[in-house]
Amino acid sequence: MSPMMMSRSAATTTSFEEKPLLSSPEKPLDSSVEDKAKRLAQIRSGLRRRFPYLVLLFDSLDRLPDPAAFATVVEQDVRAIQKAGIGLVLVGPLRSMFGPHRTVTDYFQHFYPQHAVDVQQDEQGRAFLVDILQRRAPSELLPEPVCRKLAERSGGVLRDLISLARSAGEEAYMRGADRVEEEHIDVIADAFGRQLIFGLKPAEIEVLQRVRQTGTFVPTSDDDMVLLMTRRVLEYRNGSARFVVQPTLEPLLEQMANRQGAA
């Protein structure tokens, strides 16, 4: 899940909008950023008659590993673009919703958390993911049943869907197959799940087992939030929140539970 943030430019802000009586002082822009903002404003002024509304789209900022880096981008570059009279839509990291860096959302007029597609209960969403794969590869290479299975194993996360499909293609190629088969997906899904579970602490495994068995997830620590932010725990929103573990983790967690029960 990644939040999508939208900010109106100064040029599109209506005059009747009221500003809060008290607001935190803004950090000054770096001199280099301020200089670029002035140049950008000049370009914007020259385009205003032809393009009265201008919006920039920024994707993949959710991949920034350091939340402080994203906060710096917002406090400097985003503000500079806003000052130039340009609106923005950007995809940011999930951490921006929680913790000490959540104040960066105050720079935006709208904030939309983008949840994973519920591949178990949302038929239209599952069909959407299958369609994405079918547009990228012919059915001779990725048959529809294979696409459906990839969608299920991805847990409805688009980035994981593409990653699993690519790995399945590589597995098929290494085995000399002419197309991706379900057995190839079983191999790469197992590897994907093992990568997700590697290095987790016993307390984190316990949380995952509880989510797997009961669907209950109430984050109370940074470790819990990391499980959500690293897509080991997935949140679905179909009216109410529903939590599941990433599907490739389920068989591994079940094996671990069976071993503990037999001990």
NUZA-219679 format. One record per residue (C-alpha): z, y, x; residue in one letter. Coordinates in Angstrom, 2 decimals, padded with zeros to 5 digits. Example, Ala and Ser with C-alpha at 12.3 -4.5 7.8 and 13.67 -1.06 7.14 Angstrom:
(node (007.80,-004.50,012.30),"A")
(node (007.14,-001.06,013.67),"S")
***
This chain:
(node (000.00,000.00,000.00),"M")
(node (-000.93,003.43,001.26),"S")
(node (-000.25,006.76,-000.40),"P")
(node (-003.13,009.08,-001.20),"M")
(node (-002.30,012.76,-000.99),"M")
(node (-004.25,015.64,-002.45),"M")
(node (-003.89,019.30,-001.60),"S")
(node (-005.63,022.23,-003.22),"R")
(node (-006.89,025.00,-000.99),"S")
(node (-005.69,028.55,-001.39),"A")
(node (-009.03,029.39,-002.97),"A")
(node (-008.44,026.98,-005.86),"T")
(node (-004.80,027.81,-006.56),"T")
(node (-004.44,029.60,-009.89),"T")
(node (-002.57,032.88,-010.07),"S")
(node (-000.03,031.69,-012.66),"F")
(node (001.45,028.98,-010.44),"E")
(node (004.99,029.90,-009.45),"E")
(node (006.40,029.29,-006.01),"K")
(node (010.01,028.11,-005.63),"P")
(node (012.60,030.80,-005.07),"L")
(node (013.90,028.99,-002.03),"L")
(node (011.74,027.02,000.40),"S")
(node (012.22,025.65,003.89),"S")
(node (010.74,027.81,006.64),"P")
(node (007.45,026.46,007.94),"E")
(node (006.98,025.66,011.58),"K")
(node (004.59,028.07,013.30),"P")
(node (001.15,026.75,014.05),"L")
(node (000.32,026.03,017.67),"D")
(node (-001.78,028.77,019.20),"S")
(node (-004.73,026.41,019.73),"S")
(node (-004.54,025.21,016.12),"V")
(node (-004.21,028.78,014.86),"E")
(node (-007.32,029.78,016.78),"D")
(node (-009.31,026.86,015.33),"K")
(node (-008.03,027.74,011.85),"A")
(node (-009.42,031.27,012.19),"K")
(node (-012.82,029.92,013.22),"R")
(node (-012.76,027.45,010.36),"L")
(node (-011.93,030.27,007.95),"A")
(node (-014.97,032.19,009.17),"Q")
(node (-017.20,029.17,008.53),"I")
(node (-015.61,028.72,005.11),"R")
(node (-016.23,032.36,004.25),"S")
(node (-019.92,031.99,005.08),"G")
(node (-020.24,028.95,002.81),"L")
(node (-018.17,030.26,-000.09),"R")
(node (-021.05,031.61,-002.16),"R")
(node (-023.05,028.39,-001.88),"R")
(node (-020.03,026.06,-002.05),"F")
(node (-017.19,027.73,-004.00),"P")
(node (-015.02,024.62,-003.72),"Y")
(node (-014.84,022.61,-000.54),"L")
(node (-012.73,019.47,-000.08),"V")
(node (-012.38,017.32,003.04),"L")
(node (-011.56,013.61,002.84),"L")
(node (-009.54,011.92,005.60),"F")
(node (-009.21,008.13,005.60),"D")
(node (-007.26,005.67,007.79),"S")
(node (-004.38,007.99,008.69),"L")
(node (-002.19,005.22,007.28),"D")
(node (-002.93,003.33,010.48),"R")
(node (-000.93,005.76,012.59),"L")
(node (001.94,003.63,013.97),"P")
(node (004.24,006.59,014.56),"D")
(node (005.36,008.50,011.45),"P")
(node (006.16,011.51,013.63),"A")
(node (002.50,011.67,014.63),"A")
(node (001.43,011.81,010.99),"F")
(node (004.04,014.50,010.29),"A")
(node (002.62,016.56,013.15),"T")
(node (-000.91,016.20,011.77),"V")
(node (000.27,017.44,008.37),"V")
(node (002.42,020.28,009.69),"E")
(node (-000.29,021.54,012.02),"Q")
(node (-003.86,020.46,011.22),"D")
(node (-003.48,020.06,007.45),"V")
(node (-001.79,023.43,007.09),"R")
(node (-004.47,025.04,009.23),"A")
(node (-007.21,023.61,007.02),"I")
(node (-005.34,024.79,003.93),"Q")
(node (-005.09,028.30,005.36),"K")
(node (-008.86,028.29,005.80),"A")
(node (-009.20,027.85,002.02),"G")
(node (-010.25,024.19,002.10),"I")
(node (-008.77,021.41,-000.03),"G")
(node (-007.89,017.99,001.34),"L")
(node (-007.56,014.40,000.24),"V")
(node (-006.11,012.03,002.81),"L")
(node (-004.72,008.52,003.06),"V")
(node (-001.35,008.46,004.80),"G")
(node (001.14,005.84,005.96),"P")
(node (003.63,004.27,003.59),"L")
(node (006.47,005.57,005.75),"R")
(node (005.70,009.06,004.48),"S")
(node (007.30,008.02,001.17),"M")
(node (010.62,007.10,002.78),"F")
(node (012.97,008.11,005.54),"G")
(node (013.27,011.37,007.47),"P")
(node (009.52,012.12,007.38),"H")
(node (009.13,012.07,003.60),"R")
(node (009.23,015.88,003.51),"T")
(node (005.58,015.94,004.60),"V")
(node (004.65,015.17,001.01),"T")
(node (005.87,018.64,000.06),"D")
(node (002.68,020.05,001.58),"Y")
(node (000.59,018.38,-001.15),"F")
(node (000.14,019.12,-004.83),"Q")
(node (-000.44,015.47,-005.77),"H")
(node (000.82,012.21,-004.33),"F")
(node (-000.56,008.82,-005.43),"Y")
(node (000.83,005.52,-004.08),"P")
(node (-002.02,002.99,-003.94),"Q")
(node (-000.67,-000.48,-004.66),"H")
(node (-002.34,-003.78,-003.88),"A")
(node (-004.55,-005.40,-006.51),"V")
(node (-002.61,-007.98,-008.47),"D")
(node (-004.86,-010.97,-007.79),"V")
(node (-002.74,-013.23,-010.00),"Q")
(node (-002.63,-011.16,-013.19),"Q")
(node (-005.43,-008.59,-012.88),"D")
(node (-008.76,-010.33,-013.51),"E")
(node (-010.76,-007.12,-013.18),"Q")
(node (-009.06,-006.34,-009.88),"G")
(node (-009.78,-009.81,-008.55),"R")
(node (-013.43,-009.46,-009.62),"A")
(node (-013.56,-006.13,-007.79),"F")
(node (-012.43,-007.74,-004.54),"L")
(node (-014.95,-010.57,-004.95),"V")
(node (-017.69,-008.02,-005.56),"D")
(node (-016.78,-006.23,-002.32),"I")
(node (-017.34,-009.44,-000.35),"L")
(node (-020.56,-010.28,-002.18),"Q")
(node (-021.97,-006.88,-001.30),"R")
(node (-021.29,-007.52,002.37),"R")
(node (-022.65,-011.05,002.71),"A")
(node (-025.16,-013.18,000.77),"P")
(node (-023.94,-016.06,-001.37),"S")
(node (-025.59,-018.49,001.05),"E")
(node (-023.01,-017.39,003.63),"L")
(node (-020.06,-016.58,001.34),"L")
(node (-020.25,-018.60,-001.90),"P")
(node (-018.40,-017.19,-004.90),"E")
(node (-015.57,-019.82,-004.85),"P")
(node (-014.94,-018.89,-001.23),"V")
(node (-014.84,-015.19,-002.12),"C")
(node (-012.31,-015.89,-004.86),"R")
(node (-010.12,-017.85,-002.48),"K")
(node (-010.30,-015.07,000.11),"L")
(node (-009.28,-012.56,-002.56),"A")
(node (-006.28,-014.71,-003.49),"E")
(node (-005.16,-015.22,000.11),"R")
(node (-005.49,-011.49,000.82),"S")
(node (-002.86,-010.73,-001.79),"G")
(node (-005.09,-007.98,-003.12),"G")
(node (-004.94,-005.86,000.05),"V")
(node (-008.43,-004.66,000.90),"L")
(node (-007.82,-004.43,004.64),"R")
(node (-006.50,-008.00,004.76),"D")
(node (-009.40,-009.19,002.60),"L")
(node (-011.93,-007.89,005.12),"I")
(node (-009.93,-009.25,008.05),"S")
(node (-009.67,-012.73,006.51),"L")
(node (-013.37,-012.78,005.61),"A")
(node (-014.33,-011.85,009.16),"R")
(node (-012.04,-014.51,010.62),"S")
(node (-013.41,-017.12,008.22),"A")
(node (-016.94,-016.29,009.33),"G")
(node (-015.94,-016.67,012.96),"E")
(node (-014.25,-019.99,012.21),"E")
(node (-017.37,-021.27,010.45),"A")
(node (-019.54,-020.17,013.38),"Y")
(node (-017.27,-021.86,015.94),"M")
(node (-017.51,-025.10,013.95),"R")
(node (-021.29,-024.90,013.74),"G")
(node (-021.31,-024.50,009.95),"A")
(node (-024.10,-022.72,008.10),"D")
(node (-021.71,-021.05,005.67),"R")
(node (-018.03,-020.40,005.11),"V")
(node (-016.23,-023.28,003.40),"E")
(node (-012.80,-023.41,001.81),"E")
(node (-011.50,-025.53,004.69),"E")
(node (-012.29,-022.64,007.05),"H")
(node (-010.19,-020.33,004.89),"I")
(node (-007.27,-022.78,005.03),"D")
(node (-007.35,-022.64,008.83),"V")
(node (-007.53,-018.88,009.21),"I")
(node (-005.02,-018.27,006.38),"A")
(node (-002.50,-020.48,008.17),"D")
(node (-003.06,-018.53,011.40),"A")
(node (-002.78,-015.23,009.52),"F")
(node (000.52,-016.26,007.94),"G")
(node (001.95,-017.51,011.24),"R")
(node (001.12,-014.16,012.83),"Q")
(node (002.98,-012.36,010.04),"L")
(node (006.06,-014.56,010.30),"I")
(node (006.27,-014.61,014.09),"F")
(node (009.23,-012.71,015.49),"G")
(node (011.01,-012.12,012.18),"L")
(node (014.80,-012.19,012.22),"K")
(node (016.79,-014.67,010.11),"P")
(node (017.85,-011.87,007.75),"A")
(node (014.21,-010.92,007.19),"E")
(node (013.28,-014.55,006.53),"I")
(node (016.11,-014.68,003.99),"E")
(node (014.71,-011.62,002.20),"V")
(node (011.22,-013.17,002.13),"L")
(node (012.62,-016.41,000.72),"Q")
(node (014.39,-014.49,-002.02),"R")
(node (011.20,-012.60,-002.91),"V")
(node (009.24,-015.87,-002.93),"R")
(node (011.70,-017.66,-005.17),"Q")
(node (012.84,-014.88,-007.52),"T")
(node (010.44,-011.95,-007.14),"G")
(node (013.47,-009.75,-006.44),"T")
(node (013.14,-007.06,-003.78),"F")
(node (015.56,-004.15,-003.47),"V")
(node (015.13,-002.55,-000.02),"P")
(node (018.47,-001.48,001.40),"T")
(node (017.66,-001.14,005.10),"S")
(node (014.91,-000.13,007.50),"D")
(node (014.19,-003.83,008.11),"D")
(node (013.56,-004.31,004.40),"D")
(node (011.20,-001.35,004.33),"M")
(node (009.30,-002.73,007.33),"V")
(node (008.58,-005.91,005.34),"L")
(node (006.95,-003.76,002.68),"L")
(node (005.13,-001.47,005.09),"M")
(node (003.70,-004.38,007.12),"T")
(node (002.44,-006.03,003.90),"R")
(node (004.68,-009.09,004.25),"R")
(node (006.06,-008.11,000.86),"V")
(node (003.50,-006.84,-001.64),"L")
(node (004.24,-004.58,-004.58),"E")
(node (002.11,-004.77,-007.71),"Y")
(node (002.19,-002.23,-010.51),"R")
(node (001.00,-003.44,-013.89),"N")
(node (003.24,-001.31,-016.03),"G")
(node (006.34,-002.42,-014.13),"S")
(node (006.87,-003.30,-010.49),"A")
(node (006.40,-006.89,-009.36),"R")
(node (007.02,-008.11,-005.81),"F")
(node (005.59,-011.17,-004.06),"V")
(node (005.34,-012.35,-000.49),"V")
(node (001.94,-012.22,001.16),"Q")
(node (000.20,-015.43,-000.04),"P")
(node (-000.43,-016.79,003.46),"T")
(node (003.35,-016.75,004.02),"L")
(node (004.21,-018.86,001.00),"E")
(node (003.45,-022.34,002.43),"P")
(node (005.20,-021.49,005.70),"L")
(node (008.31,-020.22,003.92),"L")
(node (008.31,-023.33,001.73),"E")
(node (008.17,-025.56,004.81),"Q")
(node (011.11,-023.68,006.31),"M")
(node (013.11,-024.00,003.09),"A")
(node (012.40,-027.74,002.90),"N")
(node (013.53,-028.23,006.49),"R")
(node (016.79,-026.40,005.83),"Q")
(node (017.36,-028.43,002.66),"G")
(node (016.83,-031.69,004.53),"A")
(node (019.11,-030.73,007.43),"A")
***
